[in-house]
């Protein structure tokens, strides 16, 4: 073998490559490589038309969806122009909201039932169930901004503020990490505020049976009492079928409880039907305690789940709901 390698070193370029191929064939015992290359070339010749046949329609579908997204943005062009003329960040928010709204319309057929319960002005605390990825909440924020012209301030887990590049996005969309004083300040200033008492725990550890994992949390209720604002319960049908978490597995549950970091894998992105339901506002009552108000709010969100979600959730059923209007609402 060494003699062959040595002889290869003294040939020109073509002879050198041919010599290397021959040496490899002898060493591997696979036979002439030309036969394998010819076979691969034949397979490519056979399957290329099939690949093209399936890829081209898929590209056309993508193009059609991009066209729909463009039309969705174009429909709001006057609002966008006005927003940019008033303030750069207002224009940026409205543009991103329009894109998110278009994505929700295309990918999930997103709907909101009860938008009239969101006040046109004045403060309210919106309390919602937290999906594995709260993409439904992003769609909700976009809808409120477009239809009501209002920014919903939001409470997010502290770890989000440590994600590189997120700082500007969180600032522009008025996201805070949740000290009660900041929440009360936002509400007393007349803003809407969204919060999920279950937070990351609910996102990772809840499942297709939709349990509320609030524990004994009542800080959000105390915020509502101190701010003297109503609480609006919210739930999105099929949110667990869009994205699911493996946080229920013992290892990921243990790691979250130990390190308080959302390390459980999330999978999905399925284009299931999303419907967000807003319940009747729970009015401010100075005679109620924070614990009692927290329990009342949990019951209100649970009632939305019981009324609008078939349990356990099923991805196939949620996909089929994109094509018909039947849903559990009674």
C-alpha distance (Angstrom), angle and dihedral (degrees) to the residues before:
residue distance angle dihedral
X1 . . .
X2 3.77 . .
X3 3.81 90.3 .
X4 3.80 89.6 54.9
X5 3.81 91.5 50.7
X6 3.75 91.5 48.4
X7 3.81 92.6 50.2
X8 3.82 90.6 50.3
X9 3.78 90.4 60.0
X10 3.81 93.0 65.0
X11 3.80 100.6 51.7
X12 3.82 128.9 91.6
X13 3.83 122.2 -101.6
X14 3.82 98.7 -80.4
X15 3.77 93.6 41.3
X16 3.78 90.2 47.8
X17 3.84 93.2 54.9
X18 3.79 92.3 44.6
X19 3.76 89.9 49.9
X20 3.81 91.9 50.8
X21 3.82 91.0 50.6
X22 3.81 90.4 50.3
X23 3.78 91.3 47.7
X24 3.82 91.5 50.0
X25 3.81 91.0 48.7
X26 3.79 91.6 52.3
X27 3.79 92.5 45.6
X28 3.83 96.2 46.4
X29 3.79 97.7 38.5
X30 3.82 90.2 -141.3
X31 3.75 96.5 126.0
X32 3.80 127.6 -125.3
X33 3.82 111.8 -8.2
X34 3.80 89.9 -149.8
X35 3.80 88.8 72.0
X36 3.81 92.0 54.7
X37 3.80 92.8 45.4
X38 3.78 90.8 49.1
X39 3.82 89.9 50.4
X40 3.82 91.5 50.5
X41 3.77 90.0 48.0
X42 3.80 89.2 51.8
X43 3.83 91.6 50.5
X44 3.80 90.7 49.6
X45 3.81 89.6 50.4
X46 3.82 91.5 50.6
X47 3.81 99.2 44.2
X48 3.81 101.5 36.9
X49 3.82 93.2 80.5
X50 3.81 90.0 48.8
X51 3.80 91.9 50.4
X52 3.79 91.2 48.1
X53 3.80 91.2 48.1
X54 3.82 91.7 56.3
X55 3.81 99.1 36.1
X56 3.80 98.1 50.6
X57 3.83 95.2 58.7
X58 3.80 88.8 46.8
X59 3.81 90.4 52.9
X60 3.78 89.9 49.2
X61 3.81 90.2 53.2
X62 3.81 89.9 50.7
X63 3.79 89.7 49.4
X64 3.81 90.6 50.5
X65 3.80 91.4 51.3
X66 3.80 90.9 48.1
X67 3.80 87.7 51.3
X68 3.80 90.1 52.5
X69 3.81 90.1 49.2
X70 3.81 90.3 50.4
X71 3.81 91.1 50.5
X72 3.80 89.4 48.1
X73 3.80 90.1 55.3
X74 3.80 92.0 42.6
X75 3.80 90.5 53.5
X76 3.79 88.4 61.8
X77 3.82 96.2 40.8
X78 3.81 94.3 114.9
X79 3.79 91.5 51.4
X80 3.80 90.1 48.0
X81 3.81 92.3 49.2
X82 3.79 91.0 50.5
X83 3.81 92.1 46.6
X84 3.81 92.8 52.0
X85 3.81 91.2 47.1
X86 3.81 90.1 56.0
X87 3.78 100.8 42.6
X88 3.80 136.2 -13.2
X89 3.80 93.8 -130.6
X90 3.81 92.0 45.9
X91 3.78 88.6 56.5
X92 3.80 91.8 46.6
X93 3.81 91.8 49.7
X94 3.79 92.5 48.3
X95 3.82 91.3 47.9
X96 3.81 93.4 50.5
X97 3.80 90.6 43.9
X98 3.80 90.1 53.0
X99 3.81 91.2 50.2
X100 3.82 92.3 48.1
X101 3.79 90.6 46.3
X102 3.80 89.6 51.8
X103 3.79 91.3 48.8
X104 3.80 91.1 50.4
X105 3.80 91.2 49.1
X106 3.81 93.9 48.7
X107 3.80 102.0 37.9
X108 3.79 102.8 33.2
X109 3.81 106.5 14.2
X110 3.80 83.7 -123.3
X111 3.81 118.4 -152.6
X112 3.80 135.4 177.3
X113 3.79 120.5 -150.0
X114 3.80 115.0 -163.8
X115 3.81 101.3 22.4
X116 3.81 87.6 148.3
X117 3.82 87.3 71.0
X118 3.81 89.8 68.1
X119 3.82 105.1 88.0
X120 3.80 118.1 -121.6
X121 3.78 87.8 -136.7
X122 3.78 136.8 6.5
X123 3.78 132.2 49.9
X124 3.79 131.3 -60.2
X125 3.80 135.6 162.5
X126 3.83 113.6 -127.4
X127 3.81 113.1 -156.3
X128 3.80 117.5 -167.3
X129 3.81 144.3 175.7
X130 3.82 111.4 -104.0
X131 3.82 117.1 -129.0
X132 3.80 123.4 -155.7
X133 3.80 85.1 -93.3
X134 3.82 111.3 13.8
X135 3.79 94.0 -138.3
X136 3.80 89.1 138.9
X137 3.80 88.2 61.9
X138 3.82 90.0 53.6
X139 3.80 89.4 53.1
X140 3.79 89.0 48.4
X141 3.81 91.9 52.2
X142 3.80 89.3 50.5
X143 3.82 93.3 49.8
X144 3.80 93.1 49.1
X145 3.80 91.6 49.1
X146 3.81 92.6 48.9
X147 3.80 99.4 40.2
X148 3.79 101.3 31.9
X149 3.79 100.9 24.9
X150 3.80 88.9 -130.5
X151 3.79 132.1 129.4
X152 3.79 113.7 -136.1
X153 3.78 109.4 -145.3
X154 3.79 111.0 -141.8
X155 3.78 140.0 -155.8
X156 3.81 114.7 -137.0
X157 3.79 134.5 179.3
X158 3.78 114.6 -87.5
X159 3.81 93.7 -117.7
X160 3.84 90.3 69.2
X161 3.78 89.3 66.3
X162 3.80 88.6 58.9
X163 3.81 94.5 55.3
X164 3.83 109.0 107.5
X165 3.78 113.1 -109.4
X166 3.82 96.4 12.2
X167 3.80 97.2 98.8
X168 3.80 97.2 85.2
X169 3.81 93.3 44.7
X170 3.81 91.5 50.7
X171 3.80 92.1 47.6
X172 3.81 95.1 48.5
X173 3.81 92.0 50.0
X174 3.82 94.2 43.8
X175 3.80 98.3 -115.5
X176 3.81 117.5 167.7
X177 3.81 130.2 -173.9
X178 3.77 94.0 -124.4
X179 3.82 120.6 -100.0
X180 3.80 105.5 162.9
X181 3.79 91.0 -126.0
X182 3.81 91.8 58.5
X183 3.80 91.5 47.0
X184 3.80 91.9 50.9
X185 3.80 90.4 46.8
X186 3.81 91.9 53.4
X187 3.81 92.8 48.5
X188 3.80 94.6 44.9
X189 3.79 86.9 53.0
X190 3.80 88.1 61.7
X191 3.80 98.9 -104.4
X192 3.78 130.9 138.3
X193 3.81 113.2 -115.0
X194 3.80 127.5 -162.0
X195 3.80 123.3 -158.0
X196 3.79 137.6 165.1
X197 3.82 111.3 -151.5
X198 3.82 89.5 -161.5
X199 3.80 91.7 55.4
X200 3.78 119.7 162.9
X201 3.81 92.6 -14.8
X202 3.79 90.6 59.9
X203 3.80 91.6 42.9
X204 3.80 93.7 54.7
X205 3.79 105.2 28.8
X206 3.80 103.5 36.3
X207 3.81 117.9 87.5
X208 3.81 145.1 -172.8
X209 3.83 89.9 -56.0
X210 3.83 87.9 65.2
X211 3.82 101.8 -135.3
X212 3.81 115.5 -178.1
X213 3.80 108.2 -124.9
X214 3.78 101.2 -165.6
X215 3.79 98.2 129.4
X216 3.79 109.5 -169.0
X217 3.78 95.3 -34.9
X218 3.78 112.3 148.3
X219 3.81 103.1 151.4
X220 3.81 91.4 104.7
X221 3.81 89.4 54.4
X222 3.79 91.4 51.0
X223 3.82 88.4 51.1
X224 3.80 90.3 54.2
X225 3.81 91.2 48.3
X226 3.81 94.1 47.2
X227 3.82 90.4 47.4
X228 3.82 94.0 42.7
X229 3.81 92.4 -133.6
X230 3.82 133.7 137.0
X231 3.80 122.8 -106.8
X232 3.81 118.6 -128.8
X233 3.84 113.4 -159.0
X234 3.80 117.3 -144.5
X235 3.81 137.0 -172.0
X236 3.81 133.6 170.9
X237 3.77 118.9 -143.4
X238 3.86 114.8 -127.0
X239 3.81 94.3 5.8
X240 3.83 89.1 136.0
X241 3.79 90.6 53.0
X242 3.80 91.8 56.0
X243 3.81 93.1 57.1
X244 3.77 129.4 5.7
X245 3.78 132.7 -166.6
X246 3.79 132.7 -142.6
X247 3.80 89.0 -147.7
X248 3.80 91.2 113.5
X249 3.82 90.3 71.0
X250 3.78 111.1 102.4
X251 3.83 96.3 -118.4
X252 3.81 95.1 51.9
X253 3.79 91.8 42.7
X254 3.80 89.7 52.0
X255 3.82 92.7 46.9
X256 3.80 92.1 51.3
X257 3.80 93.3 48.0
X258 3.81 89.7 47.1
X259 3.82 101.9 43.7
X260 3.83 103.0 16.1
X261 3.81 89.9 -133.8
X262 3.84 123.5 129.8
X263 3.79 96.8 -120.8
X264 3.81 98.6 144.3
X265 3.83 113.8 113.1
X266 3.80 117.4 -110.8
X267 3.79 121.6 -153.7
X268 3.78 137.0 179.2
X269 3.77 130.2 60.4
X270 3.81 88.5 -178.7
X271 3.84 114.4 168.9
X272 3.80 93.7 -121.8
X273 3.79 124.7 155.9
X274 3.81 114.6 -86.0
X275 3.80 122.0 -162.1
X276 3.79 119.2 174.1
X277 3.80 115.4 -153.7
X278 3.79 123.4 -161.4
X279 3.79 116.0 -157.3
X280 3.77 128.2 -147.1
X281 3.81 111.8 -71.4
X282 3.79 116.4 -101.8
X283 3.81 102.9 -133.2
X284 3.78 124.5 -133.9
X285 3.79 112.4 -91.6
X286 3.78 119.0 -176.8
X287 3.81 90.6 -160.8
X288 3.81 95.3 62.9
X289 3.80 124.8 87.8
X290 3.81 124.5 -131.2
X291 3.81 91.2 -110.5
X292 3.79 91.8 51.6
X293 3.82 92.8 46.7
X294 3.82 91.2 48.0
X295 3.80 90.2 52.3
X296 3.79 91.3 46.9
X297 3.80 91.5 50.5
X298 3.79 92.4 48.2
X299 3.78 89.7 52.0
X300 3.82 89.9 50.6
X301 3.82 93.1 52.4
X302 3.81 90.6 44.2
X303 3.81 89.2 52.0
X304 3.83 89.3 55.5
X305 3.81 89.8 51.0
X306 3.80 92.4 47.9
X307 3.77 92.2 48.2
X308 3.80 101.6 42.6
X309 3.81 107.6 25.8
X310 3.79 126.8 72.8
X311 3.80 106.3 -143.6
X312 2.93 128.1 -112.0
X313 3.77 94.2 34.6
X314 3.78 117.2 -127.9
X315 3.81 124.7 -156.7
X316 3.81 95.4 -151.1
X317 3.80 92.6 49.9
X318 3.79 90.8 47.1
X319 3.82 89.7 51.0
X320 3.80 91.6 50.9
X321 3.80 89.6 52.8
X322 3.80 86.8 71.2
X323 3.81 87.0 71.8
X324 3.80 102.2 44.1
X325 3.78 136.6 34.7
X326 3.79 99.8 -129.8
X327 3.77 112.4 121.0
X328 3.77 139.1 150.3
X329 3.77 104.7 -92.9
X330 3.78 104.7 135.0
